[in-house]
Amino acid sequence: MTCTSESPVTVLRRVNEIPFACAELGVSATLNELRDAGWRIIKLDIGEDIESENHVGFPVTIQVRKLF
């Protein structure tokens, strides 16, 4: 399953704090919430940098797999 960060990762917001939208399940969850639900990251892609709130940020896409 593929999930996309709802906002860019910046120095103001760490990746652990950002919810990821998982369209296949129709949910939005942080990495910790996904991990607690039994999902594990198998691939992480960092997109092109963009400027947001006077800081450079990066959109992040993850692929996760259900382990349990």
Phi and psi in radians as a Rosetta constraint file:
Dihedral C 1 N 2 CA 2 C 2 CIRCULARHARMONIC -1.936 0.35
Dihedral N 2 CA 2 C 2 N 3 CIRCULARHARMONIC 2.372 0.35
Dihedral C 2 N 3 CA 3 C 3 CIRCULARHARMONIC -2.272 0.35
Dihedral N 3 CA 3 C 3 N 4 CIRCULARHARMONIC 2.557 0.35
Dihedral C 3 N 4 CA 4 C 4 CIRCULARHARMONIC -2.140 0.35
Dihedral N 4 CA 4 C 4 N 5 CIRCULARHARMONIC 2.426 0.35
Dihedral C 4 N 5 CA 5 C 5 CIRCULARHARMONIC -1.087 0.35
Dihedral N 5 CA 5 C 5 N 6 CIRCULARHARMONIC 2.441 0.35
Dihedral C 5 N 6 CA 6 C 6 CIRCULARHARMONIC -1.386 0.35
Dihedral N 6 CA 6 C 6 N 7 CIRCULARHARMONIC -0.315 0.35
Dihedral C 6 N 7 CA 7 C 7 CIRCULARHARMONIC -2.554 0.35
Dihedral N 7 CA 7 C 7 N 8 CIRCULARHARMONIC 2.786 0.35
Dihedral C 7 N 8 CA 8 C 8 CIRCULARHARMONIC -1.215 0.35
Dihedral N 8 CA 8 C 8 N 9 CIRCULARHARMONIC 2.627 0.35
Dihedral C 8 N 9 CA 9 C 9 CIRCULARHARMONIC -1.387 0.35
Dihedral N 9 CA 9 C 9 N 10 CIRCULARHARMONIC 2.178 0.35
Dihedral C 9 N 10 CA 10 C 10 CIRCULARHARMONIC -2.349 0.35
Dihedral N 10 CA 10 C 10 N 11 CIRCULARHARMONIC -3.139 0.35
Dihedral C 10 N 11 CA 11 C 11 CIRCULARHARMONIC -1.179 0.35
Dihedral N 11 CA 11 C 11 N 12 CIRCULARHARMONIC -0.342 0.35
Dihedral C 11 N 12 CA 12 C 12 CIRCULARHARMONIC -1.449 0.35
Dihedral N 12 CA 12 C 12 N 13 CIRCULARHARMONIC -0.489 0.35
Dihedral C 12 N 13 CA 13 C 13 CIRCULARHARMONIC -2.331 0.35
Dihedral N 13 CA 13 C 13 N 14 CIRCULARHARMONIC 2.006 0.35
Dihedral C 13 N 14 CA 14 C 14 CIRCULARHARMONIC -1.321 0.35
Dihedral N 14 CA 14 C 14 N 15 CIRCULARHARMONIC 2.818 0.35
Dihedral C 14 N 15 CA 15 C 15 CIRCULARHARMONIC -1.086 0.35
Dihedral N 15 CA 15 C 15 N 16 CIRCULARHARMONIC -0.542 0.35
Dihedral C 15 N 16 CA 16 C 16 CIRCULARHARMONIC -1.174 0.35
Dihedral N 16 CA 16 C 16 N 17 CIRCULARHARMONIC -0.387 0.35
Dihedral C 16 N 17 CA 17 C 17 CIRCULARHARMONIC -1.597 0.35
Dihedral N 17 CA 17 C 17 N 18 CIRCULARHARMONIC -0.244 0.35
Dihedral C 17 N 18 CA 18 C 18 CIRCULARHARMONIC -1.601 0.35
Dihedral N 18 CA 18 C 18 N 19 CIRCULARHARMONIC 2.245 0.35
Dihedral C 18 N 19 CA 19 C 19 CIRCULARHARMONIC -1.273 0.35
Dihedral N 19 CA 19 C 19 N 20 CIRCULARHARMONIC 2.557 0.35
Dihedral C 19 N 20 CA 20 C 20 CIRCULARHARMONIC -1.943 0.35
Dihedral N 20 CA 20 C 20 N 21 CIRCULARHARMONIC 2.299 0.35
Dihedral C 20 N 21 CA 21 C 21 CIRCULARHARMONIC -1.537 0.35
Dihedral N 21 CA 21 C 21 N 22 CIRCULARHARMONIC 2.128 0.35
Dihedral C 21 N 22 CA 22 C 22 CIRCULARHARMONIC -1.956 0.35
Dihedral N 22 CA 22 C 22 N 23 CIRCULARHARMONIC 1.630 0.35
Dihedral C 22 N 23 CA 23 C 23 CIRCULARHARMONIC -1.061 0.35
Dihedral N 23 CA 23 C 23 N 24 CIRCULARHARMONIC -0.635 0.35
Dihedral C 23 N 24 CA 24 C 24 CIRCULARHARMONIC -1.071 0.35
Dihedral N 24 CA 24 C 24 N 25 CIRCULARHARMONIC -0.566 0.35
Dihedral C 24 N 25 CA 25 C 25 CIRCULARHARMONIC -1.737 0.35
Dihedral N 25 CA 25 C 25 N 26 CIRCULARHARMONIC -0.245 0.35
Dihedral C 25 N 26 CA 26 C 26 CIRCULARHARMONIC 1.224 0.35
Dihedral N 26 CA 26 C 26 N 27 CIRCULARHARMONIC 0.590 0.35
Dihedral C 26 N 27 CA 27 C 27 CIRCULARHARMONIC -2.214 0.35
Dihedral N 27 CA 27 C 27 N 28 CIRCULARHARMONIC 2.864 0.35
Dihedral C 27 N 28 CA 28 C 28 CIRCULARHARMONIC -2.288 0.35
Dihedral N 28 CA 28 C 28 N 29 CIRCULARHARMONIC 2.228 0.35
Dihedral C 28 N 29 CA 29 C 29 CIRCULARHARMONIC -2.668 0.35
Dihedral N 29 CA 29 C 29 N 30 CIRCULARHARMONIC 2.673 0.35
Dihedral C 29 N 30 CA 30 C 30 CIRCULARHARMONIC -1.365 0.35
Dihedral N 30 CA 30 C 30 N 31 CIRCULARHARMONIC 2.947 0.35
Dihedral C 30 N 31 CA 31 C 31 CIRCULARHARMONIC -1.048 0.35
Dihedral N 31 CA 31 C 31 N 32 CIRCULARHARMONIC -0.700 0.35
Dihedral C 31 N 32 CA 32 C 32 CIRCULARHARMONIC -1.113 0.35
Dihedral N 32 CA 32 C 32 N 33 CIRCULARHARMONIC -0.705 0.35
Dihedral C 32 N 33 CA 33 C 33 CIRCULARHARMONIC -1.154 0.35
Dihedral N 33 CA 33 C 33 N 34 CIRCULARHARMONIC -0.707 0.35
Dihedral C 33 N 34 CA 34 C 34 CIRCULARHARMONIC -1.104 0.35
Dihedral N 34 CA 34 C 34 N 35 CIRCULARHARMONIC -0.762 0.35
Dihedral C 34 N 35 CA 35 C 35 CIRCULARHARMONIC -1.102 0.35
Dihedral N 35 CA 35 C 35 N 36 CIRCULARHARMONIC -0.771 0.35
Dihedral C 35 N 36 CA 36 C 36 CIRCULARHARMONIC -1.093 0.35
Dihedral N 36 CA 36 C 36 N 37 CIRCULARHARMONIC -0.479 0.35
Dihedral C 36 N 37 CA 37 C 37 CIRCULARHARMONIC -1.507 0.35
Dihedral N 37 CA 37 C 37 N 38 CIRCULARHARMONIC 0.060 0.35
Dihedral C 37 N 38 CA 38 C 38 CIRCULARHARMONIC 1.710 0.35
Dihedral N 38 CA 38 C 38 N 39 CIRCULARHARMONIC 0.121 0.35
Dihedral C 38 N 39 CA 39 C 39 CIRCULARHARMONIC -1.606 0.35
Dihedral N 39 CA 39 C 39 N 40 CIRCULARHARMONIC 2.516 0.35
Dihedral C 39 N 40 CA 40 C 40 CIRCULARHARMONIC -2.236 0.35
Dihedral N 40 CA 40 C 40 N 41 CIRCULARHARMONIC 2.480 0.35
Dihedral C 40 N 41 CA 41 C 41 CIRCULARHARMONIC -1.302 0.35
Dihedral N 41 CA 41 C 41 N 42 CIRCULARHARMONIC 2.237 0.35
Dihedral C 41 N 42 CA 42 C 42 CIRCULARHARMONIC -1.947 0.35
Dihedral N 42 CA 42 C 42 N 43 CIRCULARHARMONIC -0.280 0.35
Dihedral C 42 N 43 CA 43 C 43 CIRCULARHARMONIC -2.712 0.35
Dihedral N 43 CA 43 C 43 N 44 CIRCULARHARMONIC 2.445 0.35
Dihedral C 43 N 44 CA 44 C 44 CIRCULARHARMONIC -2.321 0.35
Dihedral N 44 CA 44 C 44 N 45 CIRCULARHARMONIC 2.189 0.35
Dihedral C 44 N 45 CA 45 C 45 CIRCULARHARMONIC -2.075 0.35
Dihedral N 45 CA 45 C 45 N 46 CIRCULARHARMONIC 2.272 0.35
Dihedral C 45 N 46 CA 46 C 46 CIRCULARHARMONIC -1.801 0.35
Dihedral N 46 CA 46 C 46 N 47 CIRCULARHARMONIC 2.161 0.35
Dihedral C 46 N 47 CA 47 C 47 CIRCULARHARMONIC -1.431 0.35
Dihedral N 47 CA 47 C 47 N 48 CIRCULARHARMONIC -3.031 0.35
Dihedral C 47 N 48 CA 48 C 48 CIRCULARHARMONIC -1.136 0.35
Dihedral N 48 CA 48 C 48 N 49 CIRCULARHARMONIC 2.471 0.35
Dihedral C 48 N 49 CA 49 C 49 CIRCULARHARMONIC -1.196 0.35
Dihedral N 49 CA 49 C 49 N 50 CIRCULARHARMONIC 2.521 0.35
Dihedral C 49 N 50 CA 50 C 50 CIRCULARHARMONIC -2.345 0.35
Dihedral N 50 CA 50 C 50 N 51 CIRCULARHARMONIC 2.700 0.35
Dihedral C 50 N 51 CA 51 C 51 CIRCULARHARMONIC -1.646 0.35
Dihedral N 51 CA 51 C 51 N 52 CIRCULARHARMONIC 2.260 0.35
Dihedral C 51 N 52 CA 52 C 52 CIRCULARHARMONIC -2.473 0.35
Dihedral N 52 CA 52 C 52 N 53 CIRCULARHARMONIC 2.205 0.35
Dihedral C 52 N 53 CA 53 C 53 CIRCULARHARMONIC 0.935 0.35
Dihedral N 53 CA 53 C 53 N 54 CIRCULARHARMONIC 0.735 0.35
Dihedral C 53 N 54 CA 54 C 54 CIRCULARHARMONIC 1.104 0.35
Dihedral N 54 CA 54 C 54 N 55 CIRCULARHARMONIC 0.359 0.35
Dihedral C 54 N 55 CA 55 C 55 CIRCULARHARMONIC -2.292 0.35
Dihedral N 55 CA 55 C 55 N 56 CIRCULARHARMONIC 2.601 0.35
Dihedral C 55 N 56 CA 56 C 56 CIRCULARHARMONIC -1.393 0.35
Dihedral N 56 CA 56 C 56 N 57 CIRCULARHARMONIC 2.344 0.35
Dihedral C 56 N 57 CA 57 C 57 CIRCULARHARMONIC -2.296 0.35
Dihedral N 57 CA 57 C 57 N 58 CIRCULARHARMONIC 2.910 0.35
Dihedral C 57 N 58 CA 58 C 58 CIRCULARHARMONIC -2.334 0.35
Dihedral N 58 CA 58 C 58 N 59 CIRCULARHARMONIC 2.216 0.35
Dihedral C 58 N 59 CA 59 C 59 CIRCULARHARMONIC -1.256 0.35
Dihedral N 59 CA 59 C 59 N 60 CIRCULARHARMONIC 2.513 0.35
Dihedral C 59 N 60 CA 60 C 60 CIRCULARHARMONIC -2.180 0.35
Dihedral N 60 CA 60 C 60 N 61 CIRCULARHARMONIC 2.356 0.35
Dihedral C 60 N 61 CA 61 C 61 CIRCULARHARMONIC -2.098 0.35
Dihedral N 61 CA 61 C 61 N 62 CIRCULARHARMONIC 2.333 0.35
Dihedral C 61 N 62 CA 62 C 62 CIRCULARHARMONIC -2.139 0.35
Dihedral N 62 CA 62 C 62 N 63 CIRCULARHARMONIC 2.642 0.35
Dihedral C 62 N 63 CA 63 C 63 CIRCULARHARMONIC -1.957 0.35
Dihedral N 63 CA 63 C 63 N 64 CIRCULARHARMONIC 2.292 0.35
Dihedral C 63 N 64 CA 64 C 64 CIRCULARHARMONIC -2.180 0.35
Dihedral N 64 CA 64 C 64 N 65 CIRCULARHARMONIC 2.734 0.35
Dihedral C 64 N 65 CA 65 C 65 CIRCULARHARMONIC -2.292 0.35
Dihedral N 65 CA 65 C 65 N 66 CIRCULARHARMONIC 2.440 0.35
Dihedral C 65 N 66 CA 66 C 66 CIRCULARHARMONIC -1.402 0.35
Dihedral N 66 CA 66 C 66 N 67 CIRCULARHARMONIC 2.137 0.35
Dihedral C 66 N 67 CA 67 C 67 CIRCULARHARMONIC -1.695 0.35
Dihedral N 67 CA 67 C 67 N 68 CIRCULARHARMONIC -0.594 0.35
